[in-house]
C-alpha cells in the first residue's frame, strides 16, 4: 500500500493569456503594423516595414517561449517517510529533492516581501520551492507545507 500523502501540490506558472487571446493580440498587432507599413511606404520610408515585421516575429517568439515554459510544473509531496520535490516537463518528471520528513525544515526568507523565498533545508542542503507563486501565495504555501510536515511527523509517533 502506498504511503499516505499529507501534501501533493503541483505548482505551475500562471499564464494569463489564453490561446484565443493570443490569436486576437497577434491579429490586432499585425493589422496595426500593416496600416503603419502602408503609411510608411506611401511616405517613402521603405525600410520601416521590415522592422515592423521583425517586431511581430519577436512578439510571436516571446509568447512561444512563454507557453513552452507553461508546460513546466513543480510537484511537492510530503509523506511520513519523506519530502520529495519533482520537476515535471510534460510527461517526464525527475526528482530533484528527497529528504526524510523528520529532519526537513521549511524556512521563509524575507516574509511579506516580493522576493520572499520558501526553502526546504536539511543539514546544509537547501532548495528553493514555489517560485512561480505570488508573495501572498508563497506565505500560505509555506504554512501549508509546515502543517503537512508536522502532521506527517505526528503519524510516526501516533499511529492509530
Phi, psi and omega in degrees: 000130180294152181293147178291137178262127177271341173209136174217081186257134175248122183249122180236150176296145180281133175240104186277345181253120178285169178297322178298316177296323177298315179297320177296315180299312180295321178299313179295318179298317179295314179300316179297315180294325176296320178296315179294319179298318179298318178296317181294321177294320178296329179274352178092011179266076187293329180288339185300317180301331177296315180292327176294321177294320177297323178299313179297316179300319179296320179294317180298315180295322179295316178292324178298316177295321179295315180292327177295318179288343177292342177279355179276148178213154176241128183244126179246121181238136178235122173235176179296333183272320187207161169252127184230138175239127180241142170258130181242131175233098185067236181273347181270145175215148178219143180279127178249349179210134174211127181209154177296135182300321184297335185248001182272133179243151177249125178240134176251114179266131181057058181299141179084350179271155177297333180265016181304140180232145174255126181235133170272134183231142176206112176035065176088342177267149178210149178220129176276130180236165174062034179293339181279353182272158175286164182304319178294319178294324178297318179297315179294323178295319179299318178296316179295322179293317177297319178296317180297318178294320178297317179293321179294322177292325180294328179299325182295331185254335182236080178272146182271000000 
